[in-house]
Amino acid sequence: MSRQFVPVAEWKDPRHRRGLLAELAAAAFLTACGWSVEAHRFRLGRSDIDLIVRRGSMVAFVEVKERRGPAFGSAGEAVGWRKRLRIGRVAAVWVDRHGRAGDVYRFDLVAVERRAIEHVEDAWRM
């Protein structure tokens, strides 16, 4: 079964649009901090990694969380063990396909809340 591409303008759920905007803001923030974006929404089946960024030999697999306030907890609390496991599996595939000898890998979190962006380096370990 093939998947249909749906243009962003036709997305019905506003959460999806806010998520994409948060990912683009995170990518711009990380680029300004000296990172280069290797992949955006790298997919494996139904799982994906929001951003994969590189600075030298350091590669970070980045989960981006958009928050409008603290009502539902922090961004870090939203990345549970199941989500971390899925990200780890997708990251292993990316490393197999695109990794380079000497690369160092870690898992980061970028929280986007209104106009503030927080980058949590090495947010968890596998």
C-alpha positions in Angstrom: 0.0 0.0 0.0 1.5 3.3 -1.0 1.3 6.4 1.2 -0.1 9.6 -0.2 1.8 12.8 0.4 -0.5 15.4 2.0 0.7 19.0 1.7 1.2 20.8 5.0 -1.5 23.3 4.1 -4.0 20.5 4.1 -3.1 19.0 7.5 -6.2 19.0 9.6 -4.7 18.6 13.1 -3.1 21.8 14.4 -0.8 19.8 16.6 1.0 18.4 13.5 1.6 21.9 12.2 2.9 23.1 15.6 5.2 20.1 15.7 6.6 20.8 12.3 7.1 24.5 13.2 8.9 23.4 16.4 11.2 21.1 14.4 12.0 23.8 11.9 12.7 26.2 14.8 14.9 23.6 16.5 16.8 23.0 13.2 17.4 26.7 12.8 18.6 27.0 16.4 21.0 24.1 16.2 22.3 25.3 12.8 23.0 28.7 14.4 24.9 26.8 17.2 27.2 25.2 14.6 25.4 22.0 13.9 24.6 20.8 10.4 21.3 18.9 9.8 21.9 15.5 8.4 18.3 14.4 8.3 14.8 15.7 9.2 12.2 13.2 10.1 14.3 10.1 9.3 11.7 7.3 9.2 11.8 3.6 9.8 8.3 2.2 9.5 6.0 4.2 11.8 8.9 5.5 13.9 11.1 8.5 13.1 13.8 10.7 14.5 12.9 14.4 14.4 16.4 15.7 13.6 19.8 14.1 13.1 22.5 16.7 13.4 26.3 16.7 13.2 29.1 18.8 14.5 32.5 17.3 13.5 32.4 13.7 14.5 29.6 14.2 17.0 26.2 13.1 15.8 23.1 13.8 17.9 19.7 12.1 17.4 17.3 14.9 18.5 13.8 14.5 19.7 11.9 17.9 19.5 9.1 18.6 21.9 6.8 21.6 21.5 5.0 22.8 24.7 2.6 25.7 25.2 3.0 25.6 28.9 3.8 23.3 31.9 0.2 21.9 32.2 1.2 18.5 30.8 4.7 18.2 32.3 8.1 19.0 30.9 9.4 18.1 27.5 11.7 15.6 29.1 8.9 13.8 30.8 7.1 13.4 27.5 9.9 11.2 26.2 9.2 7.9 28.0 11.2 4.6 27.8 9.1 3.3 24.9 9.8 6.4 22.8 13.5 6.2 23.7 13.6 2.6 22.6 11.9 3.4 19.3 14.3 6.3 18.7 17.3 4.0 19.6 16.1 1.4 17.0 15.8 4.0 14.3 19.2 5.5 15.2 20.8 2.1 14.8 19.5 1.9 11.3 20.7 5.4 10.5 24.2 4.5 11.9 24.3 1.4 9.7 23.4 3.3 6.6 25.1 6.7 7.1 27.5 6.4 10.0 31.2 7.1 9.6 34.2 5.6 11.3 35.1 7.7 14.3 31.6 9.1 14.8 30.4 9.6 18.4 26.6 9.4 19.0 24.2 10.7 21.6 20.5 11.4 22.1 19.5 15.0 22.6 16.2 16.8 23.4 15.1 20.2 22.2 12.2 21.8 24.0 10.4 24.6 22.2 8.1 26.5 24.4 6.5 29.6 22.9 9.6 31.6 21.9 12.1 29.9 24.1 14.3 27.0 22.9 16.2 24.7 25.3 18.7 22.2 24.1 19.4 19.3 26.5 22.5 17.6 25.4 23.0 13.8 26.1 19.4 13.7 27.4 19.4 9.9 27.8 21.6 6.9 27.1 20.7 3.6 25.4 
